[in-house]
Amino acid sequence: MAEGAAEAPAESGGGGDSGAGAPERGVAPIKPQYLTTKEQFHEFLEAKGQEKPSQEIEAGDPGSNDLAEPEAKRIRLEDGQTGEAAEPGEQPQAQKRARGQNKGRPHMKPTHYDKNRLCPSLVQDSAAKCLFGDRCRFLHDVGLYLETKPSDLGPRCVLFETFGRCPYGVTCRFAGAHLGPEGQNLVQEEQVQVPPVRNGLDKALQQQLRKRKVRFERAEQALRQLSKGHVPGPSPEAVVPEVSGTEGAPGQDSSDTQQALPEPGADALASGSVQTCGPLTDEDIVRLRPCEKRKLDISGKLYLAPLTTCGNLPFRRICKRFGADVTCGEMAVCTNLLQGQTSEWALLRRHPCEDIFGVQLEGAFPDTMTKCAELLNRTIEVDFVDINVGCPIDLVYKKGGGCALMNRAAKFQQIVRGMNQVLDVPLTVKIRTGVQERVNLAHRLLPELRNWGAALVTLHGRSREQRYTKLADWEYIARCVTAASPMPLFGNGDILSYEDANRAMQTGVAGVMIARGALLKPWLFTEIKEQRHWDISSSERLAILQDFTRYGLEHWGSDTQGVEKTRRFLLEWLSFLCRYVPVGLLERLPQRINERPPYYLGRDYLETLMASQQAADWIRISEMLLGPVPPNFVFLPKHKANAYK
């Protein structure tokens, strides 16, 4: 799974709430004048920064973690067990650190925020009537909808200002900016433009995938060769694939026959949903030889890791603005892509600012991975495809994917060789040091991956069992550079400052991949390129969050569902941002990624609010940007390590 959102960093030592004493092991060294206690910290925030916190502390156990914490966070869950609140005055027993996805958290689906939803046929100004008629479960009375619709969140609509038209019409939470006197949706004709995001899922293709009517000729040919023990290569059969008669013209009825994926320049389904026409040339049907395949030259560039949940398109736009050179989409499950799931295909979307962009696939079997690679090769625009062999979570590992592939060499080889055969873009792989903590496998796999056809490998300096309990092993990464040569090797792990990046480059890696460091401070890319520490102010950090919400509304929509989806991803990101300690408050530079911040009062109220590790305070920040939360709104982070501190 992606690095940053898989789990939170574990402290390397010393726990407990830090007061104004000496810094403990594993705690960020903050200047004494800024340190405070937990009770004073929350009292200061409750007073909204207007008054000095009182020196008096309520009676009770000063070391208790239960004070000023919401009930949901007082209940610390162990994996697979039901937690119970500790009795007052009773010392809680040492418990295993909460890790993995917080699936038991109370939450509300975005579709439930807007109970009386307007029929899409009315929202989209469609001339055709609703196909469901009286059976439609949505409202068809615009007046009734407006009576129950929540008030607007602001006077300006991002979509209307950016694209000249808001497709959400009266359902937009900023509808006052583009509704006429009679409730009509206004359009700025001179400014109307199509949203520039690429790699959307074509409806016709989605229908064919759901009906399993798509043929994968190149993938099936490569799989046949692999099953016979032949290494796929530029054989005569592979150079000129068969062109089926059913591959055919647009509009051809394909309900009874499977459709083969078209070659570029053939009829349907080129990149994105744009159809092309013109003469069929040799370039359209002649396969590239391995030596002619496009090269991936990103040595020395800063690579933003594929981050599950938090590495969405709006976040990647933020990182690109601060200097990230290479971006990669969130981990996508190949079986879900082959089934045409809209939510999974959304992970492949690409913004024009992402000049070097790849997608990451997860799968456990050669047939599904090879077919998915062929599908993406013909339908989306990417610069490389990455195989996830680093995901540590049980959901993926127990099915044979992620880290499990490191122990399944035969399947791993077939996946890499098969995908490399059907792709016209470079194939990369992301791995860990191994599965078990003291049994390293990467140095043995790297020469094999080079021979199998991988163009680049990224090595995370931790094993699956280790997770984030120890620092990344950069000494081992340095040894692996020699084993991988001449194939470029990128290193990943514990980079939170330009000094960390410089030390990483001294190991001989071709470049560095940044994961959690970008979540804690996305301006890290600027610091590395300018070789400086940036003492960014709280107002500048709030401006970054404002840009994220604007990008989120463009990406997820400005109706109630889009606003609340933007809020949810913002809150997930804030659960990482709160760990950043401003440069001006540190006694020693730089902050290390395994050092958790103690309780401290910032240089202004906003800086203190951003340091809070309570979900209620993250919600307060989101309300500054997106207006009040809906009734009965509940949020706990997706990952247990963020939720139970």
N, C-alpha and C positions, 0 to 999 in steps of 0.2 A: 504494500500500500504506500501511498505517498508519505513522504517523510514528515512534514510539519504537522499534519493533522492526525497522524496515526496515534501519537501519544504525546503527552507533555513531558518535558525534561524532568528527570528525577534529581533530587538534591544529592550531592555527593557526600553529605554528612549532616551534622547538627540540625536538629529540628526544633520545633517549638516557636512560639511567638517572640520575636526579638523586641526588646525595649530599647532604652537609650544606652545600653552597655556596649562592651566591645563586640565587634562582629564575630559571629560564630563561623565554624567551618561550613562551607556551602552557602553562605549568606553574602550578598553583595555588600562591599564596604562603603557605606554612606557616611558622609560627614556628620559628626555628632549633633551639630545644631539643627539638623533636619530630622533626626530620629524621634520617634514617639512610641507610645504604646497603642495597642489595638483599640482600647476603649477611647482614648483621646482622638485617634484617627477617625473613628466612626462618629464621635461626638462633633468633631470639626465639620464633617460632611453634612451631618444632620442640621447643623447651624448654618449651612450654606455659605460657610467661609466668612460670615460677617463678624463673628466674635472669636476671641481667643479661646481655645479649649480649656475647660476647667481642669484644675489639678486634682479635683476630688474624683475618686473612682468608686463606683457603687460596690457595696459589700458583696463578697462572693469570692470564688477562687480566681485570683488574678491570672492564673495560667490556663484557665478553662477556655476551650475553643467554642463554647456554646454562646458566649455573650455576643449580642448584636448580630447573630447569624440567623438567616431564615431557617425555618424548620427543616426544609428539604436538604439543606447543607449540613445540618447537625447529624443527619442520619448517614453514616458512612457505610457504604456497602462493600462487602467482600465479593469476589467473583463467585457467582452461583449460590450466594447465601442471602438471607433476609436480615438487614441490619436493624438494630433497635437502639433507641436513644439511651445514652448512658445515664445512670442515676446521678442526681446532684451529689457532688463531693466524692464520687466514686471514680477512681482512676481508670480510664479506658485501657483495655488490654492492647498490646502491640498487634497491629493488624497489617495484613498484606496491602501494599499500595494499590489503590483502585486504578485500573488500567483498562484499555479497550473502549468500545463504544458504550455510551450510557443509554442503553436501549430501554431501561425501565423508567426513564424520566417522564414526568407528565408534560404533555405538549398538545398543541392544537394544530390540525392541518390547516393550511392556508385557505382551502375551499370552505372552511367553516366560519371564516371571519365575516363573510358576506352571505347571510342566510337567504335573502331575497335577491337572487342574481338575475340580471336581465338576459334574455335570450341572445345568443351571439348573432343571430340573423338581424337583430335590431341594432346591436352595437356596431357591427361592421357596415351599416348602411346598405345591406344587400337588397337588391331589387326582387330577388326570389323570396317566397314565403318560407316559413320554417318547415322543414321536412317532416317534423314529428307531429305537427298539428296540435290537436287537443291532448296528445300524450306527452307533449313537451313539459319537462319538469322545471323550466325557467319561466320567469315573468314575461308577459308580453304587453303589460300596461306600464308605459314609461312614467306616467304621472304617479302611479302607486309606488314605483321603484324610487322615484325622487323623494317621496315622503319618508321613506325609511332609510335612504342613503345617508351615511355619515357626512358631516360637514367637510368642506374642502380643507386640505392641509396647507395650502399656500396659494398665492396669486399667480405663480408662474409654473408652466408645464414644460418640463425638460424636452419631451418628445415634440411638442408643438414648436418650441424655439429652435430645436436642432434639425428636425426633418420637415418642418412646415405643415405638418398634419399629425394629429394624435389619433391613432386607430382605435382608442378606447372610448372616444366620444363622451357620452353622459356618465359612463362608469368611471372615468378618470377621477382620481382624488384631487386633481388640480383643474377640474373641468371649467371653472370660471374663467380661465385664461383663453379658452377657445370655443365657448358656446355663445351663439348669437342670441338676440332678444327672444326668439321663438324656440329656443332650445336646439337649434341646428348646429352641427359641428362645423366650425369655420376652418378654412384651408388657406394657407399662404401660397398661392399658385406659383409665384416666382421663386419660392424657396423649397418647394416639394422635392424630396430626394428619397431614394430607396435606402434603407439602413444598410451600411456597408459591410456588415458582418457576413462572413462566408462560411461554407461547409454546413449549410442547412440540409435537412432531410427532405428530399422530394417526395410528394404525396404518392405519386405513381410507384416509385421505388418502394416506399413503405408498404403499400398494398401488396406488391409482389413478394416482399420479404415475409410478410405475415402469412401469405398463402403458400409459402415455400415454392414459389414459381421461378426463382432465380437459379440459373445454372452457373457453376464455377468451374469452367473448363480447364483453365490454367492450374488452379489449385488441385483439381482432381488428377491432372496429369503429373504434377509434382509429387502428390501423395502416392500414386501408383509406383513411381520410380523409387520413392523412399521405402515402400513396403517390400520391394524386390531387392532392397539392399544396394540399389544404384544411387550414386551421388548425383543429385540434379545438376545439370550443367547445360551449356549452350549446344545441345545436340540438335541435329536437323529437325527432329520433331518439336523441340522446344522453341526453335527460332521462328518458325512460321506456324502458329496455331491454326486450327481449323476455324473457318468462318461459317457458322451455322446459318442455314436459310431462315431459321426462326429468329435470328438476331436482329431483327429487321427494322422496318420503317416505323416512324412514329404513328401512333394510333392503331397499330396492328393489334388485333384481339389476341390476348395471351392467356385467356382464362383456362384453356385446356392444355397448353404446352408450357414448359418451363422456358424462362427467358434467360439467355446467356448474357453475362455482363458485357456491354459493348466496349470496344476498344476506343481510345481517344480519337475523336474525329469521326467515328462511326455515328450512327444516328442518335439514339437517346442518351440521356444520363451522362453528360460530361461533368466537369467540375461543378459542384453545387447543383442547382436546379436549372441551369441555363442549357438549352438545347443548341447544338451546333449543326451546321450543314456545310456541304462543299464536297469536292472530289476526295476519294479515298486514295491516299498516297502510301508509299512504302513505309513511311514513318509510323503509319497507323497500325500496320500489321506485323512489322518485323520487330522482334524482341531485341532489346538491348543486350549486348554481351556484358558480362561482369565488369570487364575493363572499361566499358563505355558508360556504366552507371554513374549518375551524378554523384560527385564527391561531397562529403560533409567536412568542411574546413572551419571549425570553430575553436581551434586552439587559441588559448589565451583569453577567450571570451567568458563573460559571466553568465552562468546558466541557472535560471530559476527552476527549481525542482517542480515536478508535478505533485501538487499538494491536494490530497483529497479533502473535499468540503470547502476549504479556504482558498484553494488555488483556482478560483473561478475567473471568468473573463474580466469582470471589473477589477479584481485584485491584480491580474496580470497587466492590465492597462496602467495601474498605479506603479507597478514595478518597472514597466517599460519607460515611464516618464522619468524615473530616477536612475536609469542607466542599465537595466538588465538587457543583455544582448540576445540571449536565447530563451525562449519560453516553450513550455510543453503543457498540453491540456491535462485535466485530471484523469486518473486511471479509469479506463472504460473496460467493461467486461465484454469479451468478444461474443459470447452467446446472446447477450442482450442486444448487441448491435445487429447480429444476424436475424433477430426476431423483429427488428424495426421499432424498438422501444424509443419513443420520442425523448424521454428523459435522459437516456444513455447517449443518444446522438447529440443532444445539447452540449455534452462535454467536449465535443469535437469542434465547436464553433471557434472561429478565428477572427480577430479584429485586424483591420488593415495596418495598425501600428506594429503588429507582431511580424517583423520582417523575416525572422528565422523561427519557425514554429513547427513543433512536432506533436504527435499524439501518442499516448501510452496505452498499450493493450495488456489485458490480463486474461490468461487462459491456461488450461492444464493439458490440452490435447492437440496434437498436430492438425487434425482435420478442421476443427473450428478456428484455430488461430490462422491457418493458411487461407481458408476461405474468407475470413474476415479481412486479412491483409489484401487479398485480391479485390474485395468489395471496396475497401477504402482507397485502394490505388486508382480505382476508376471513378470515384464519386466525389472525392474531396481534394483540396489543395493543401498539401503538407510538404515540409522539407525533409522530414525523416519520420520513421515509425520506431517507437521504443517498446521493448518487451519488459514487463514488470516481473523481475525475479527477486524482488526485495521485500514484498509485502509480508509482514510477520503475523497478521491477525489470523485467528483460528478459522474464521469463515472461509478464507481463501486457502490457507495452508492445508486444511483437512481434505480439500477437494483436489489437492495435487498441484495447485497453482502457487504463484508467488515464490517464497523461499523454498518450497518443497521441490521445485524443479532442479535445484542444485543437487539434490540426491537422486534425481531421476534422469541420469545422463542420456539414456537412449531417447526418451521423449523430448528432452531438452534439445538434443541435436536435431531431431526431426522437425521440431518447431522452428528453430533458427534457419535450417537449410530450406525448409518449405516456404517460409515467409520471404526469405531472401530471393527465392526463385521467382515469386510472383510480383515482387515490388520493383518499381522503377526508381524508387528513392532509397537512400541509405537506411539500413536497419541497425539500430543501436540496442543495447541491453543494459539494464540497471540491476546490479546484484549487491549482496551483502558479503561479509567475510566468510560466512558459513551459517549453518543452522545451529549447531551447538557452540557454546561459548568458547571452548578451548580447542575446537577442531576446525581449523581454517581450511576452506576449500577453494577460495578464489584464485590462489596462485596456480592451482592445477587446472581450473576451468578456463582461465584467460587464454592460454595458447590454443585450446580447443575452440573457443569462440572465434578467435582470429582465423582459424582454418575453416570454420563453418561459414564464414562470410560476414560476421559482424563488423560494421565500420567503426564503431566506437563503443566503449564500455564505461559505465560510471560505477564506481565502487564506494559503497557506504561502509565506513570503517567500524561496523558493529555486526554482531551475529544476531540471529533471530531471538535466541534465548536471552541475550543481553539486553535487547530493546534499548532503553535510554538510561540504564542504571550506571553506566560508566562512560568515560570519555571515549571518543572515536580513536581508533588505533591508526594513527598516521604513519607510524614506523612500518606497520605491515603494508599500508598502501604504497609506501616507497619501495618495498620489496616487490610488490606486484607490478610496478611500472616496468621493471626489467622483464618480468615474465610476459607482459603484454606486448612489448615492443616487437615490431614497429607500429602496432595498432595503438592509437591514442587512448589514454586512460584518464578519465576525470575522477577527481576525489570529492568526497562529500562527508560532512560531519563537523559540527561544533564551530562553524564560522560565524562570528558575530561582530568582527571588527576588521579593519584593513590589516592589522598586525596578524590576525589569524589567517587571513587570505595570503599574506606574504609568506608565512611559515609553510602553508600548504603548498604553494608554488615551488618552494625550495626542495620539496620531495621529488620533483621531476614530473609531476602530473601535467597533462596538456592543458588543464583548466580546472576550475572549481565549480561545483554545483552548490547552490545555497538554498536551504529549505527553511528550517525554523528561524534562522537569522532574519530572513525576509519577512516572516510573520511578526517578529518582535519589533523590527524597524525596517520598513521597506526602503528607506533612504540609505541602507547599507551599501547598495550598489554605487551610489554617489561617493560615499566615504572611501570605498576601495579605489575607485578611479581617480579621486582627488587626493588620496593618501592623507586623510585628516579625520579628526573626530568632529562630528557636527552636533553642537549643543542646540538642538532644535527646540523651539519654544512650544508651549502648549497650544497657542493660537495657530501655529503652523501645523501642528499635528491635527488639530480640529479641521483645518482646511483640507488636509488629506482625506479625512473621513467624509467631509462634504463632497469632495470629488468622487469618492467611492459610492456614495448614495446617488449621485447624479448618474454615474456610469451604470449603477444597478438598476435605476429606473429605466434607462435606455434599454438595458438588456432583458430585464424580467417584466417590465411593464409598469404603468402608472395607475392601474386600477388597484383595488384593495388587495388582491392576491399578489400582484407585483410589488406593492409597497411592503407588505408583510414578509414576502420572500427576501426582499432587499434587507429588511430589518433583521431577519433571522441570520443571514450570512454576515451582516455587520456585527451582530452580537457574538457569533462564533469567532470572528477575527478579534474582537475586543478581549476575548478570553485569553488571547496570546499577547496583545499589545500592552496589557496591564503589567507584564513582567519587565518591560523596558524601564531602566533607571536613567533619568537625564544625566548627561555628561557633567553638568555643573554641580551635581550633588554627590558625585563619587569621590572618595578619597584616593582611589587608585584607578588608573585607566589601563586597559579597557574593562568593561563589564564582561564577565565570562558567562557562557551560555548555561553552565550548570550551577550558577549562583542565583538563588531566588532572592527577590528584594524583601527586606524587612519592612515593617510599617514606618512610613515617613510622611512628613508634611512637605509638599512641594513649594515652589516659589510663588505660586498663586493657587487659587481655589481649583481652577480647571486642571492644573497639573496634579493636584492631590486627587481629584476625582478620577482622573485617568489611571491612577495607581491603585485604585480599589480593585480587590479581587472578589467582590460581591456582584452577583448577577443583577441585583436590583440597581446598582450604580451603573452598570453597563446599559441597562434599559433606560436610565435617566439620560445618558449620553445620546442614545438613539432617539429619544424624544426631542432633543435639541435639533436633530437633523430631519426627522421624519414625522414629527408630530406625536400626539399621545397614542399609546398602545390601545388596541381594542379591549373591550370588557373581557374579563376572565383570562387575560393574557398570562401565560406561564412560559418561562424559559429556563432551561438548565442546559449547559453546554452538551454537545454531542459526545464528548469524551470524558470519561469518569475522572481522569486525572485533573481536568480543568474544573469539574463540578465539586469535587470533595477535597477541599484543601485543609 
